[in-house]
Amino acid sequence: MNRTLIVKAVANIVSGISLVTLISLGIAYMSFDNAFVFQDIKIEISNNPVEGDTIDFVMIGSKKHECNSTRVYGVAYSDNGHMHMLDKFKKQYVRNTRPGKEIPNQWTMIRPDAMSEGGEYRVSITGDFVCNYLIFQTEKSQTYDNIPLTVLPLNK
């Protein structure tokens, strides 16, 4: 009888520890899955107004988790409703920074031919990432909107 009580008590303790572990992992995953890739982020166009055939971006921010970029692209929206894809890179500076460390990143995109007339734009930059945390991995996408861009007409 005494042995049966000990076995039941051990089984209850193991079951309780398992349940607490599962709940903790579930909460950790939900927190990870819902977190933004970058925090305290600022993106600017460093050669604004753009005179030549490239648009230079600079970004500074910090990551909460280990996330690696798989794709980055932009869309420039003009006042008259036209959209221009910014998806051709001239230079990319990839920095795999540790979570929590703030570091700048830069990249240069080719100015689309359709923007040769110049104009005022608002740019949205979207990054697709694969993020890792503990035993979890997930794909994330984050968009940064309303980046002002002034493009001067090209002299041909």
Secondary structure, 3 states (H helix, E strand, C coil): CHHHHHHHHHHHHHHHHHHHHHHHHHHHHHHHHHCCCEEEEEEEECCCCECCCEEEEEEEEEECCEEEEEEEEEEEEECCCCEEEECCEEEECCCCCCCCCCEEEEEEEECCHHHCCCEEEEEEEEEEEEEEECCEEEEEEEEEEEEEEEECCCCC
